[in-house]
Amino acid sequence: MKSYQETLDYIYSFVDPQRKPAASPAEAARHTQRTEAFLTAVGGPQHGLPAVVVAGTKGKGSSVAMIEAIVRASGLRVGLFTSPHLSSYRERIQINRELISREDLSALVQQLRPQIDNFAQGDYGRPHTFDVSLLLALSYFVAQKVDLAVLEIGLGGRFDSVNVVTPLVSAISSISYDHMAILGHSLSEIAWNKAGIIKPGVPVVSVPQAAEAATVIAAEAHMQRAPLWQADPEGLRRIQELDQPEPITPYPVAPQPALRGAVQVENARLALGVTMLLRRAGLKLPDSALAEGLASVSWPGRFELVAGSPPILIDGAHNGDSAHKLCLALKGELPHERMILLLGTSRDKDIAAMSAALVPSASAVILTRSTHTRAMDLNQMADAVKPHLQGPLLLTPDVATALATAQGMARANDLIVITGSLFVVAEAREALGLAQAE
């Protein structure tokens, strides 16, 4: 690669704009088989890498950030693979929260490109960009000799590329409705996809789920003979097959993370449950590191408060349930006179449910769209928002203009809330000078 931009161009050259969701489980399974074959053909970095894999609809990103922070505070070398990124592709591949350098990324692509191109000529065809990203991350972690890799599932679980990795511990954060066209239209179908990360004999920990989802997770764990644990408010509890009561093991430290928002306490319990099981796997994670990790964790764009007059709250809530929880958190934790809502989302999101949760509490709504190709049309959003309006509705063509409009409308005691999509969140952070697009 002659430049970093050429490196990015090569990675993104594997984006397939015509790609459609798998029409059947068999077709989806072939995707996972292709990923396994692809990684194996290019060195097999998925084999023997100590890892944690986290799936879920909401909170998986925050959970992996907390797990990483705890393990890093223990003095271990930790790889972190997440998606999507906010402002830099390099956010997806980190070691000890240091982004892979431009030089290292370019050198890695240069090293692996012949094997990637060779695989693309074979029976499975071209890998997808996410597969290439996963290969780069795992290869980098192996080369840098990390003690643990913390990997976030991209979409679903069972047929996601990351699921080719057999971890030390699997984890499942809160499950709710999202990506229904791909994962299913019932909680049980969505949970079946998420529970697909459970591997034979590998312990798994889940937050408390709706009964419909919990039943599916328990059945999958039973089928895989995988010990199932639940991160309850009181501590970590083993879920037995015959529903026999099990004593709860209290968390070694209080699940109180630096991340704001009441929902983050649930994610902290999940992270602590994972680290408790990692201890059983032999990792030395002292109580002091658990406390330090939770106290120091950062995860931009998730209930992120930007101080000022007026203050601005940025959050990547992207479905009805997360929007509802965001609204509750705003009322409970951030007193304000009026809420100015800046909302933008992607085409595949449930804008009706998000609008019903957020718009009634807003004194004014400003709709916008990110520059991403998946951004929802402004008029489509407006149709969903109008039945719930309590004040004016404005449509703005871009996030920077929407932010300036909100700041012009708001008084000192008001609160500007920016939400609906991580793509919108990213552009808002850039407009505020909190990040720079790369």
Secondary structure, 3 states (H helix, E strand, C coil): CCCHHHHHHHHHCCCCCCCCCCCCHHHHHHHHHHHHHHHHHCCCCCCCCCEEEEECCECHHHHHHHHHHHHHHCCCCEEEECCCCCCCHHHHEEECCEECCHHHHHHHHHHHHHHHHHHHCCCCCCCCHHHHHHHHHHHHHHHCCCCEEEEECCCCCCCCHHHHCCCCEEEECECCCCCHHHHCCCHHHHHHHHHHHCCCCCCEEECCCCHHHHHHHHHHHHHCCCCEEEECCCCEEEECCCCCCCCCECCCCCCCCCCCCCHHHHHHHHHHHHHHHHHHCCCCCCHHHHHHHHHHCCCCCCCEEECCCCCEEECCCCCHHHHHHHHHHHHHHCCCCCEEEEECCECCCCHHHHHHHHHHHCCEEEECCCCCCCECCHHHHHHHHHHHCCCCEEECCCHHHHHHHHHHHCCCCCEEEEECCHHHHHHHHHHCCCCCCC
